[in-house]
């Protein structure tokens, strides 16, 4: 009797710490690969939220439509469990979030939705699979081509969010969208998103106090993506220890930048070639490793990027201040020209797969202010064997920003234009094949210094070309 009493006390203590476990099977969910379990799983979520506890999705294949997370929801996807998105749009009710953002007139559907709730967790060793290839793109016209394709996770205006250890696969649209959230942690997840167009790995929009760690992800479209399409800036963000693959841009800020980005640290990451051979967007090797873009207004300031390996995209590094000035909704005020300042990039090891070259470019009436690039090594394909000394690089202020937008640049390593206070120190530029371009060109660059530059494999005797409209200490 004494042992029974001790066991009962221990069991009670466990319940007190963790709450009860609510298994979706007990609420009528069936792992038969055909039953739509939406109602059963939603009842489980509702019960757990009211009483405290965890929602357990056990081993097996469970098909569901949209699930709405509530306050204090912990969703556990156990080992060998697969939560599968229904292939019928009718199982995804039209949902709105009540604030304006770019996409609010065409984003209505998601497999899992959390709106204006707090303390939510999704974790486990199982898989959430959106079965996104069941929602094909039927038109090229915007915005209709974005409609009727559910996200996998859509987390809006929530606080205290943890997404941990699970595997996310095959969304019909973006894999996971976090918008106007606070205290967001994404840790140890795996992502494979190659089912459809616009298959971003993750999108962080207007969120603050964000930590993204230990992510291994492969996406057809952009990888770790920061956007700003609401009235809130994306700020206080840490990204570390991630391995990212993308057919487009592996680590990207923009293109949407209505409010902007501030106080971000990205470190100890690897960008590698995608394992997917079916290319719906971009190119097999990836377009860009690190892309920092402000083109729709907003600010970008206090960005620190260090200890990154970029292995194989066309362009390793692209920094762009432009003036596309796209509104994030029709009634929004016209965005003013944005700004980029205080960018520190160091300890980059990068291998490019094209002769295009890296670039840091503002526009004539809005210069980038304060960029440091140091202690890095860039390896390029080379191959430009004609004189490009008189090449005019078009400004293209109003175009969509992409690292390939200027074509092959007149410098093989780094093209710098419309920048104040640039500091490049202890950087190696290596060529795999002969190239007649200089390593660096400065065009309308004022202030700062370029020093300790090494070139390997270069036949051209000019390492650094400073145009007459520039003044930089060498």
Buried (B, 14 or more C-beta within 10 A) or exposed (E): EEEEEEEEEEEEEEEEEEBEBBBBBEBEBBBEEEBBBBEBBBBBBBBBBEEEBBBBBBEBBBBBBBBBBBBBBBBBBBEEBBBBBBBEBEBBEEBEBEBBBBBBBBBBBBBBBBBEBBBBBBBBEBBBBBBBEBBEBEEEEEEEBBBBBBBBBBBBBBBBBBBBBBBBBBBBBBBBBBBBBBBBBBBBBBBBBBBBBBBBBBBBBBBBBBBBBBBBBBBBBBBBBBBBBBBBBBBBBBBBBBBBBBBBBBBBBBBBBBBBBBBBBBBBBBBBBBEBEEEBBBBEBBBBBBBBBBBBBBBBBBBBBBBBBBBBBBBBBBBBBBBBBBBBBEEBEEBEBBBBBBBBBBBBBBBBBBBBBBBBBBBEEBBBBBBBBBBBBBBBBBBBEEEBEEBEBEBBBEBEBBBBBBEBBBBBBBBBBBBBBBBBBBBBBBBBEEBBBBBBBBBBBBBBEBEEBEBEBBEBEBBBBBEEEBEBEE
